[in-house]
Structures are given as structure tokens and as C-alpha cells.
Amino acid sequence: MINRSDLENFWTRGDIHTRIHLAMSKAGLNDKSLEIEDLFPIDQYHARGIAATVDLGKRMPISENHKIIDIGCGLGGPARYFAKHFKCFVTGIDITPSFIEIGNKFNKLTSMSEHVYLQIGNGETLDFDDETFDGGYSQHVTMNIKNRKEFFLEAYRVLKKGTFFAFSEHGLGPEGNPIFPLPWADTSEMSFLMSPESTILLLKEIGFYDVQIIETSEKYISGYEKMINAKPEKVEPILGIHVIGGTTMKQRSINSMKSIKEKRTLPFEILCKK
Ligand SMILES: C[S@@+](CC[C@H](N)C(=O)[O-])C[C@H]1O[C@@H](n2cnc3c(N)ncnc32)[C@H](O)[C@@H]1O
């Protein structure tokens, strides 16, 4: 079982504060107010970046002033995008303290602090009253959740009746045995994949209904190919997922792409109702 400090090291890959500060200085973004779009290259910490967040947003029935929870919010990039796009309020929780610290700093720099608040938390034991939120989502987090039932039960508990829960993840494919290291885990100690079929059954058992699923393998394969096959002579951009994911990010992405192609994993999005 992986401990808290190994988990923090896995996600931050050393001194993430300095890496971000240096990259933003080089990109001319330090010490000035920013638009949320300026941060998309580094604050969307999942495959396909902002494109995946926009896709998830198209499926979520969020209205102005809704109170939404983001479980496993990372650096808060998706939360800022949805808060601006839908004019809603997003509370994000994440288990990695450095992500929360940096994410709240990004909220200030983009003048989004009144609409987005991030706090340290564990998706398996949410620190909110029953029926607090008008909707919730979790983007590329559940692969790390061993106690998936507790995670979904908690999401269900904090949502008001008649609202939605959406999430995207890499599910377990029919061939199994993904190739490590992966973007979400260096070894099988941190990776807990479930097939789409078992996930749907579990959600229904908990009480979610109208469970809709979309398989996203092709989109992910082409997203990874674009990133991996970027022309070698092209200089690496200053801001990119490598700033957060460190030097092994490319190899981990190659393994993730191969795992999808070989049907070891199967990425999907789910939208369901409470
Ligand atoms: C791939 S990142 C995705 C971050 C964010 N959702 C995004 O799309 O930019 C996975 C995130 O899940 C968080 N995480 C992993 N296990 C968690 C848990 N039990 N509770 C809350 N967050 C968790 C990690 O700290 C990390 O920020």
C-alpha cells in the first residue's frame, strides 16, 4: 500500500513549485494577471488536455450559479474552465497538497477565486454535508481509487437529488495487464482499474440511474499520437504537460497509448443521475 508521501512524490515529481515558476518566467507569465486560457497547457493534467475537458463539459447539465464539486481537481484547470464557461461555482478537492496550493494561486492570478475554491481532501471520505452540490464530476481520478464503492457512495451522498455525476477514466480492457509505468501510476500498487461493465453495475447498485457511457479509445489514441509524434526537430514548448509530469511523462504516455491499442485498457466517459 502506497503512503501519503510516495503519493505526493508520484504526482509532483520533485520540486513542482520551482518547475512551474521557471516555466512561467520563461513564458513571460509571472507577476501579471492572466486569462484562464494562458494556463491550459499546464493546468489540464490528463490526456488530451483542454480538448478532453471541453468534451466532458458538453455532456454536463450545468447551469449558471450551480454549486459543483470536482473530485480530484488537480491544479484546478478544469474547475476554472467550467466556472467561466457555465458561470457556476466549483469546489475542488484533491489529495495532493502542492496541487491545491498552486491551484488556488492560479485562481487568484486568473481572478477566479470567487468562483473556484480548492481544498485538500480525499475522494473516499468527502468533507461535505449530504446533498450539498447541484452536480459533480471527476476527471481521470478513479484509476487511483482502490475503494471505488466508497468513492461513488461519497459522490452520491454529497449530491442533491435530481442532479448529475460525470467522470472520465481509463477502464480495464478485455486483455487486462496494462503496461507500466502509466500517467496515473508507476506500478500496479497505485492502479485499480475496473471494466466499464462492472463500473456501470456498481453505479446502479449505489443508486445512480440513467447511466450513459461513451467509449473514447480512438480519441485518446489520436491525442497521444499527436503528443508523442511531435516532430523531433521541433523545440519542446515551454509550457506543456511535461512541466507537471516530469521527464518520464512521454514514456508513460507511450505506454498508455499502447495499452489502449492492445485493449489492455479502455477509456470512457460516464454521465449518470442521482
Ligand atoms: C490525472 S490527475 C487529474 C487532475 C484533474 N482532474 C485534471 O483533470 O486536471 C489525477 C488527480 O487525482 C488526484 N487523486 C488521486 N487519488 C485521490 C483521492 N483519493 N482523492 C482525491 N484526489 C485524488 C491526484 O492527486 C491528481 O491530482
Ligand as a Chemical Component Dictionary entry (heavy atoms), coordinates in Angstrom:
data_LIG
# 
_chem_comp.id                   LIG 
_chem_comp.type                 NON-POLYMER 
_chem_comp.pdbx_formal_charge   0 
_chem_comp.three_letter_code    LIG 
# 
loop_
_chem_comp_atom.comp_id 
_chem_comp_atom.atom_id 
_chem_comp_atom.alt_atom_id 
_chem_comp_atom.type_symbol 
_chem_comp_atom.charge 
_chem_comp_atom.model_Cartn_x 
_chem_comp_atom.model_Cartn_y 
_chem_comp_atom.model_Cartn_z 
_chem_comp_atom.pdbx_ordinal 
LIG C1  C1  C 0  -4.577 12.690 -13.679 1  
LIG S1  S1  S 1  -4.759 13.828 -12.361 2  
LIG C2  C2  C 0  -6.241 14.677 -12.878 3  
LIG C3  C3  C 0  -6.370 16.029 -12.251 4  
LIG C4  C4  C 0  -7.590 16.842 -12.720 5  
LIG N1  N1  N 0  -8.824 16.086 -12.524 6  
LIG C5  C5  C 0  -7.465 17.228 -14.165 7  
LIG O1  O1  O 0  -8.180 16.624 -14.993 8  
LIG O2  O2  O -1 -6.668 18.126 -14.480 9  
LIG C6  C6  C 0  -5.364 12.787 -11.041 10 
LIG C7  C7  C 0  -5.587 13.548 -9.745  11 
LIG O3  O3  O 0  -6.255 12.694 -8.820  12 
LIG C8  C8  C 0  -5.806 13.041 -7.523  13 
LIG N2  N2  N 0  -6.172 11.941 -6.612  14 
LIG C9  C9  C 0  -5.718 10.661 -6.612  15 
LIG N3  N3  N 0  -6.300 9.952  -5.621  16 
LIG C10 C10 C 0  -7.167 10.794 -4.988  17 
LIG C11 C11 C 0  -8.068 10.653 -3.898  18 
LIG N4  N4  N 0  -8.198 9.501  -3.218  19 
LIG N5  N5  N 0  -8.792 11.729 -3.526  20 
LIG C12 C12 C 0  -8.663 12.914 -4.169  21 
LIG N6  N6  N 0  -7.820 13.106 -5.198  22 
LIG C13 C13 C 0  -7.090 12.062 -5.626  23 
LIG C14 C14 C 0  -4.310 13.254 -7.707  24 
LIG O4  O4  O 0  -3.744 13.981 -6.674  25 
LIG C15 C15 C 0  -4.317 14.004 -9.056  26 
LIG O5  O5  O 0  -4.385 15.388 -8.864  27 
# 
loop_
_chem_comp_bond.comp_id 
_chem_comp_bond.atom_id_1 
_chem_comp_bond.atom_id_2 
_chem_comp_bond.value_order 
_chem_comp_bond.pdbx_ordinal 
LIG C1  S1  SING 1  
LIG S1  C2  SING 2  
LIG S1  C6  SING 3  
LIG C2  C3  SING 4  
LIG C3  C4  SING 5  
LIG C4  N1  SING 6  
LIG C4  C5  SING 7  
LIG C5  O1  DOUB 8  
LIG C5  O2  SING 9  
LIG C6  C7  SING 10 
LIG C7  O3  SING 11 
LIG C7  C15 SING 12 
LIG O3  C8  SING 13 
LIG C8  N2  SING 14 
LIG C8  C14 SING 15 
LIG N2  C9  SING 16 
LIG N2  C13 SING 17 
LIG C9  N3  DOUB 18 
LIG N3  C10 SING 19 
LIG C10 C11 SING 20 
LIG C10 C13 DOUB 21 
LIG C11 N4  SING 22 
LIG C11 N5  DOUB 23 
LIG N5  C12 SING 24 
LIG C12 N6  DOUB 25 
LIG N6  C13 SING 26 
LIG C14 O4  SING 27 
LIG C14 C15 SING 28 
LIG C15 O5  SING 29 
# 
